[in-house]
Amino acid sequence: MKRNKLVIIGVGHVGSYVLADAMKLGLFAEIAVIDIDKDVANGEAIDQEHATSFTYMPNTTVRAGDYSECGDADVIICAAGPSMIKNDKDAMPDRAKLAAVNSKIIREVMTGITKYTKNAVIIMITNPLDTMVYIAENEFGYPKGLIFGTGTMLDSARLRKIIATNYDIDPKSVTGYMMGEHGHTAFPVISRLSVQGFGEKELDQVLQGKEPLSREGLKQQVVKAAFDVLNGKGWTNAGVAQAAVTLAKAVMLDERSVYPVCSTLHGQYGYDGDVALSMPSVIGKNGLEKQLEISLDAQELEWLHQSAQYIKEAMKVAKTGKDLIMYSKK
């Protein structure tokens, strides 16, 4: 009988969190970790193996390995490469530099994966996410739908938390999400926001928040939330790791859950194979089962086009990174 298997590529700040969350999930009999620093990979594997001795932990086998581990993997989560490159304490991360560095790493990672499989579902975390997803999806002949990114799942969680705090309610009572880039051009789909049926025009009347609901204000607050985490601890990891593991669970249990994940657009919103960004999508056993092109109002469409254009600028940088860095030897 086949044992459910997860492979995690890159076990730095983000990948190590993914590993810890995946262990607690209890869905995988085997987890293999791959990292350029083999000692780090081995140490993380041993540490998590020790954790299985506690009664509440599932009996998962964890080991460090190489790309051959991908051959029989069900799900691969890629967190390889630096998650942020900052200019200074008060500046936004330089995503152009990040695109140049991580595009080389992702090409090396995908070369390693595709040597052994084109059947596993690959969930991408590496930033700038939209550009990295586009490279992985379109340069290696991988089957459509089996590669996607965590997208604006974390941005959406931040949006729901901000709205919940403003109206003093549980974030889980808020239905709302961000679309576009995972980053500072992500935008809230406010026209579809709902708290148990109460929409954008009703919330201030019904719940009387601390501040009036503002579209531009919400957009800026979500971006600031990420910036606050980055400048506070130097990186973000807990939220995006939980997003990746949530997606892995949706795949393994064939949940057909709808999440705003990142993938290449094929005709939606006027884009056809030239950009990857986040939109609502059905996630099940075959990965991304279906993209859901929701109707947006005029302002939201303008934001989407602005976001797509920004992503394309990062993609231009990534296209110059054809020379591979040997990820296993860096």
C-alpha positions as CSV (number, residue, x, y, z in Angstrom):
1,M,0.0,0.0,0.0
2,K,1.4,3.4,-1.0
3,R,2.2,5.7,1.9
4,N,1.3,9.4,1.6
5,K,4.4,11.4,1.0
6,L,5.4,15.0,1.2
7,V,8.7,16.6,0.1
8,I,9.7,20.0,1.3
9,I,12.4,21.8,-0.7
10,G,14.2,24.5,1.4
11,V,14.0,24.3,5.2
12,G,15.0,27.8,6.2
13,H,12.7,30.2,8.1
14,V,9.7,29.2,6.0
15,G,10.4,25.6,5.1
16,S,11.1,24.7,8.7
17,Y,7.7,26.1,9.7
18,V,6.1,24.2,6.9
19,L,7.7,21.0,8.2
20,A,6.4,21.6,11.7
21,D,2.9,22.3,10.6
22,A,2.9,19.3,8.2
23,M,4.0,17.0,11.0
24,K,1.0,18.1,13.2
25,L,-1.4,17.6,10.2
26,G,-1.0,13.9,10.4
27,L,-1.8,13.3,6.7
28,F,1.7,12.2,5.6
29,A,3.3,8.9,6.6
30,E,6.6,10.1,5.1
31,I,8.1,13.6,4.8
32,A,11.5,14.2,3.1
33,V,13.3,17.5,3.3
34,I,15.9,18.8,0.8
35,D,18.1,21.8,1.4
36,I,21.4,23.2,0.0
37,D,22.7,22.8,3.5
38,K,22.6,19.1,4.1
39,D,23.4,19.5,7.7
40,V,20.4,21.8,8.2
41,A,18.2,19.4,6.4
42,N,19.4,16.5,8.5
43,G,19.1,18.5,11.7
44,E,15.5,19.5,11.0
45,A,14.6,15.9,10.1
46,I,16.1,14.5,13.3
47,D,14.5,17.3,15.4
48,Q,11.0,16.5,14.0
49,E,11.5,12.8,14.4
50,H,12.2,13.3,18.1
51,A,8.9,15.3,18.3
52,T,7.0,12.2,17.3
53,S,7.6,10.6,20.7
54,F,5.0,12.9,22.2
55,T,1.6,11.3,22.5
56,Y,-0.2,14.0,20.5
57,M,2.1,13.8,17.5
58,P,1.4,11.5,14.5
59,N,3.9,8.7,13.8
60,T,5.4,10.3,10.7
61,T,8.8,9.2,9.3
62,V,11.0,12.3,8.5
63,R,14.3,12.2,6.7
64,A,16.7,14.4,4.8
65,G,17.3,13.5,1.2
66,D,17.9,14.6,-2.4
67,Y,15.7,15.2,-5.5
68,S,15.2,11.4,-5.9
69,E,12.8,11.7,-3.0
70,C,10.4,13.5,-5.4
71,G,9.9,10.3,-7.5
72,D,7.1,9.0,-5.4
73,A,5.9,12.2,-3.7
74,D,2.3,13.1,-3.6
75,V,2.9,16.8,-2.8
76,I,6.0,18.9,-3.0
77,I,6.2,22.3,-1.2
78,C,8.9,24.6,-2.5
79,A,10.2,27.2,-0.1
80,A,13.7,27.4,-1.6
81,G,15.6,30.7,-1.9
82,P,15.6,33.9,0.2
83,S,12.1,35.1,1.0
84,M,13.0,38.8,1.2
85,I,15.9,41.0,0.2
86,K,15.7,44.4,1.9
87,N,17.5,47.6,1.1
88,D,17.2,49.0,4.6
89,K,14.9,49.1,7.7
90,D,12.5,51.6,6.2
91,A,12.3,50.4,2.6
92,M,10.1,47.9,1.0
93,P,11.9,44.7,-0.2
94,D,13.7,44.9,-3.5
95,R,11.6,42.4,-5.5
96,A,13.7,43.0,-8.6
97,K,16.8,41.7,-6.9
98,L,14.8,38.8,-5.4
99,A,13.5,37.9,-8.9
100,A,17.0,37.8,-10.3
101,V,18.3,35.5,-7.4
102,N,15.3,33.2,-7.0
103,S,14.5,32.7,-10.7
104,K,17.9,30.9,-11.0
105,I,17.1,28.9,-7.9
106,I,13.6,27.9,-9.0
107,R,15.0,26.8,-12.4
108,E,17.5,24.6,-10.6
109,V,14.8,23.2,-8.3
110,M,12.4,22.4,-11.2
111,T,15.3,20.7,-13.1
112,G,15.8,18.5,-10.0
113,I,12.2,17.7,-9.6
114,T,11.4,16.9,-13.2
115,K,14.3,14.5,-13.4
116,Y,12.2,12.2,-11.2
117,T,8.6,13.2,-11.5
118,K,5.9,15.1,-13.4
119,N,3.1,13.6,-11.3
120,A,3.4,15.3,-7.9
121,V,1.4,18.4,-7.0
122,I,3.9,21.3,-6.5
123,I,2.9,24.1,-4.2
124,M,5.2,27.2,-4.5
125,I,6.0,29.6,-1.8
126,T,9.3,31.2,-3.1
127,N,9.1,35.0,-3.8
128,P,8.4,36.9,-5.9
129,L,5.8,34.2,-6.0
130,D,3.9,35.1,-9.1
131,T,7.0,35.2,-11.2
132,M,8.4,32.0,-9.7
133,V,5.1,30.2,-10.4
134,Y,5.1,31.4,-14.0
135,I,8.6,30.0,-14.5
136,A,7.8,26.6,-12.9
137,E,4.5,26.2,-14.8
138,N,5.7,27.3,-18.2
139,E,9.4,26.3,-18.7
140,F,9.4,22.6,-17.7
141,G,6.5,20.9,-19.5
142,Y,4.8,20.1,-16.2
143,P,1.1,19.1,-16.5
144,K,-1.3,21.9,-16.2
145,G,-2.9,22.4,-12.8
146,L,-0.2,20.5,-10.9
147,I,1.8,23.6,-10.1
148,F,0.4,26.6,-8.3
149,G,1.4,29.0,-5.5
150,T,0.1,30.0,-2.1
151,G,-0.9,33.2,-3.9
152,T,-2.9,35.8,-1.9
153,M,-4.0,33.3,0.8
154,L,-1.9,35.1,3.4
155,D,-2.8,38.5,2.1
156,S,-6.5,37.4,2.4
157,A,-6.0,36.2,6.0
158,R,-4.5,39.6,6.8
159,L,-7.5,41.3,5.2
160,R,-10.0,39.2,7.2
161,K,-8.1,39.9,10.4
162,I,-8.1,43.7,9.7
163,I,-11.8,43.7,9.1
164,A,-12.5,41.6,12.1
165,T,-10.5,43.8,14.4
166,N,-12.2,46.9,13.1
167,Y,-15.7,45.5,13.7
168,D,-14.8,43.4,16.8
169,I,-15.8,40.1,15.4
170,D,-14.2,36.7,14.7
171,P,-12.0,36.7,11.5
172,K,-13.6,33.4,10.6
173,S,-16.9,35.2,10.3
174,V,-15.5,37.3,7.4
175,T,-15.7,36.0,3.9
176,G,-13.3,38.1,1.8
177,Y,-10.1,37.7,-0.2
178,M,-7.3,39.5,-2.1
179,M,-6.4,39.0,-5.7
180,G,-3.5,39.9,-8.0
181,E,0.1,39.8,-6.9
182,H,1.2,38.3,-3.6
183,G,2.8,41.5,-2.5
184,H,2.2,45.2,-2.4
185,T,-0.1,45.4,-5.5
186,A,-2.5,42.8,-4.1
187,F,-6.0,44.2,-3.9
188,P,-9.2,43.4,-1.9
189,V,-12.2,42.2,-3.8
190,I,-14.4,44.4,-1.6
191,S,-17.5,44.1,-3.9
192,R,-17.7,40.5,-2.7
193,L,-16.9,41.0,0.9
194,S,-19.4,39.5,3.3
195,V,-20.0,39.0,7.0
196,Q,-22.8,36.5,7.2
197,G,-24.5,38.2,4.2
198,F,-23.8,41.8,5.1
199,G,-21.8,43.4,2.4
200,E,-19.6,46.5,1.8
201,K,-22.4,49.0,2.0
202,E,-24.0,47.5,5.1
203,L,-21.2,46.8,7.5
204,D,-20.7,50.3,8.9
205,Q,-24.4,50.5,9.6
206,V,-24.8,47.1,11.1
207,L,-21.6,46.6,13.0
208,Q,-20.4,50.2,13.6
209,G,-16.7,49.7,13.3
210,K,-13.8,51.7,14.7
211,E,-13.2,53.3,11.3
212,P,-15.5,53.6,8.2
213,L,-14.8,50.9,5.6
214,S,-12.4,52.2,3.0
215,R,-11.3,50.3,-0.1
216,E,-8.0,52.1,-0.5
217,G,-7.5,52.0,3.2
218,L,-7.9,48.3,3.4
219,K,-5.6,47.8,0.5
220,Q,-2.9,49.8,2.2
221,Q,-3.4,48.2,5.6
222,V,-2.9,44.7,4.2
223,V,0.4,45.7,2.6
224,K,1.5,47.4,5.9
225,A,0.7,44.3,7.9
226,A,3.2,42.3,5.9
227,F,5.7,45.2,6.2
228,D,5.2,45.3,10.0
229,V,6.0,41.5,10.3
230,L,9.1,41.8,8.0
231,N,10.6,44.8,9.8
232,G,9.7,43.3,13.2
233,K,11.4,39.9,12.8
234,G,13.2,40.1,9.5
235,W,11.1,37.6,7.6
236,T,7.5,36.2,7.4
237,N,6.9,32.5,7.9
238,A,4.1,31.3,10.1
239,G,1.2,32.5,8.0
240,V,2.5,31.4,4.6
241,A,3.6,28.1,6.0
242,Q,0.0,27.5,7.2
243,A,-1.3,28.5,3.8
244,A,0.9,25.9,2.1
245,V,-0.1,23.1,4.5
246,T,-3.7,24.0,4.1
247,L,-3.4,23.6,0.4
248,A,-1.6,20.3,0.8
249,K,-4.5,19.1,2.9
250,A,-7.0,20.2,0.3
251,V,-5.1,18.1,-2.3
252,M,-4.6,15.0,-0.1
253,L,-8.3,14.9,1.0
254,D,-9.6,16.1,-2.4
255,E,-11.5,18.8,-0.6
256,R,-12.2,20.9,-3.7
257,S,-11.9,23.9,-1.5
258,V,-11.8,27.4,-3.1
259,Y,-8.7,29.5,-2.3
260,P,-7.1,32.6,-4.0
261,V,-4.0,30.8,-5.3
262,C,-1.5,31.9,-8.0
263,S,-1.3,30.3,-11.4
264,T,-0.9,31.3,-15.1
265,L,-4.0,32.9,-16.6
266,H,-5.5,31.4,-19.7
267,G,-7.9,34.0,-21.1
268,Q,-9.2,35.3,-17.8
269,Y,-9.4,39.1,-17.6
270,G,-7.8,39.5,-21.0
271,Y,-4.5,37.7,-20.1
272,D,-3.6,34.5,-22.0
273,G,-0.4,32.8,-20.9
274,D,1.5,35.9,-20.3
275,V,1.2,36.4,-16.5
276,A,0.5,34.5,-13.3
277,L,-1.5,36.0,-10.5
278,S,-4.0,35.0,-7.8
279,M,-7.7,34.4,-8.3
280,P,-10.2,32.1,-6.7
281,S,-9.5,28.5,-7.7
282,V,-10.8,25.0,-6.8
283,I,-8.1,22.9,-5.1
284,G,-8.5,19.1,-5.1
285,K,-6.7,15.8,-5.7
286,N,-5.5,17.0,-9.2
287,G,-4.1,20.2,-7.8
288,L,-5.7,23.3,-9.3
289,E,-8.9,21.9,-10.6
290,K,-10.4,25.1,-12.0
291,Q,-9.8,28.8,-12.0
292,L,-12.9,30.9,-11.2
293,E,-13.1,34.1,-13.1
294,I,-15.3,36.3,-10.8
295,S,-16.8,39.5,-12.1
296,L,-15.0,42.6,-10.7
297,D,-16.2,46.1,-10.6
298,A,-14.4,49.0,-12.4
299,Q,-12.0,49.8,-9.6
300,E,-11.1,46.2,-8.9
301,L,-10.4,45.7,-12.6
302,E,-8.1,48.7,-12.6
303,W,-6.3,47.3,-9.6
304,L,-6.0,43.9,-11.3
305,H,-4.4,45.4,-14.4
306,Q,-2.0,47.5,-12.3
307,S,-1.0,44.3,-10.4
308,A,-0.5,42.3,-13.6
309,Q,1.7,45.0,-15.0
310,Y,3.8,45.1,-11.9
311,I,4.2,41.3,-12.0
312,K,5.3,41.5,-15.7
313,E,8.1,43.9,-14.7
314,A,9.5,41.3,-12.2
315,M,9.1,38.7,-15.0
316,K,11.4,40.7,-17.2
317,V,14.1,40.5,-14.6
318,A,13.6,36.8,-14.2
319,K,14.0,36.1,-17.9
320,T,17.6,37.1,-17.7
321,G,18.4,34.4,-15.2
322,K,18.8,31.5,-17.5
323,D,22.2,30.5,-16.2
324,L,21.5,28.0,-13.5
325,I,22.9,28.1,-10.0
326,M,23.5,24.6,-8.8
327,Y,21.0,24.6,-5.9
328,S,22.4,21.4,-4.3
329,K,25.9,22.9,-4.2
330,K,25.3,26.6,-3.4
